[in-house]
């Protein structure tokens, strides 16, 4: 009997452990060792990859998958077809892929692949390599893959490639066979059509051999600066081994990708911040842009200082800002951006892409499923930083996101934020949802929670979930705990539906010594309401009406002078508030004075210009 009981207990422990793992509290891990040589005459590359893969999941794996991103840059690829058939194609892509010649396409070919010294069966379909394991990989175990591959760097169409419009020789992003992520949702094997990325937390040891005239910048720490020079060390201390070719050796710890760029005309500047972060800047030796790039360096340091304080500390010792020649794109420990244009634009894109280090690089949500959790959060933080850098002191720094969101509501193919990034009918709708509706989501959450609690919770979220691929539910739980309120109503309505917010001041009447204000909810989505009453003598009174579903209320600052009223059940379309002032003493009444609510019609938010009709209302009172 005792043995049977012990067996039951053991099974129970295993089941509990498995359930805990399946809730997402495990991460796969990999160690890459790669050596590649790039021929700058024909733009082809030969490489070897040693990959040690740790299965930290509770599942036995019989297959693994790799992404072969360069294969997207071939006529007839899914990326080619999508870019030619979507209603509003990216002008940088459009029909360029289908026109590529044989020596201009991209490809990644696998010559040999073994698991622990044994041959494996594998197949390639578009950008996906499927590998059938010779030996299944058990939970808690690791295996070693050895690969020999060859690639051709495509003419740059989007993000990755060679010889772009700004003359950058090589933007080497998504350039190697990259192991797909396996998490609680299964394998992430989305084909590459130009959208988002997802990856395994890995340690990278990369050696790149290239013509010695080229300077390289990218992810990771250079291990052999004394053999390299090129701005990493004083030329007088350089001891080059080969005058024709150099092998650059980089190490990047605990990141989920590795990117680099190379050009023979790069200027390389290094700025060390007051707290020891090395900022590397690589840009073309061009007098027309040099001044902007030199000014950029101080702004970049200030940006990292602000984000460290407000959103959490950047954990690496280095970050590189590299002229890559194609918009802006984030990678671990580095970004590749366009190098020309206005100074303000250069600062803005650098701020945006560097903040991705927090949301793409360290929190690393699956962007294909939840692009707004990276792009929207990054956009929100960008507004905050730019407001600080340029001393704008806006009431709502994210107000431009609201304006872009309002415009997209009129689009005939408007879709909810829950749509998969690849499947949006329109690039414009995808972009607005991911960037601007995502940023508006956080700005309104600040309004709901209160500023101090919100930013403290954002830091808690960062430190709790970095290196763990969080989901919307994980974020919601952190914010609910910090705010001590129910936020499910907000997350569900804003993320999963296309419901809109619209409130109005419907009636203002005098009753004895009081003024009765009827507020109407016209839109389908409910929100807590703030009402600012300005008296004739210039004094103000702020009335706060929590939403019944919140089961809590906002945290105000002491100087906000807010009066909390009884909750508003969303089932009642109107709410009557009695203000203890004569109507004759009131100069104006305004809904949402902080401009944080995405109310789609602001014209009916003020008295004395308000209009409306009397309807069934909930009679609220001051607490």
Buried (B, 14 or more C-beta within 10 A) or exposed (E): EEEEEEEEEEEEEEEEEBEEBBEBEBBBBBBBBBBBBBBBEEBBBBBBBBBBBBBBBBBEBEBBBBBBBBBBBBBEBBBBBBBBEBEBBBEBBBEBBBEBEEEBBBBBBBEEBBBBEEEBEBEBEBBBBBBEBBEEBEBEBBBEBBBBBBBBBBBBBBBBBBBBEBEBBBBBBBBBBBBBBBBBEEBBBBBBBBBBBBBBBBBBBBBBBBBBBBBBBBBBBBBBBBBBBBBBBEEEEBEEEEEEBBBBBBBBBBBBBBBBBBBEBBBBBEBEBEEEBBBBBBBBEBEEBBEBBBEBBEBBBBBBBBBBEBBBBBEBEBBBBBBBBBBBBBBBBBBBBBBBEEBEBBBBBBBBBBBBBBBBBBBBBBBBBBBBBBBBBBBBBBBBBBBBBEEEEEEBBBBBBBEBBBEBEEBEEBBEBBBBBBEBBBBBBBBBBBBBBBBBBBBBBBBBBBBEBBBBBBBBBBEBBBBBBBBBEBBBBBBBEBBEBBBEBBBBBBBEEEEBBBBBBBBBEEEEEBBBBBBBBBBEBBBBBBBBBBBEEEEEBBBBBBBBBBBBBBBBEEEBEBBBBBBBEBEBBBBBBBBEBBBEBBBBBBBBBBBBBBBBBBEBBBBEEBEBEEEEBBEBEEE
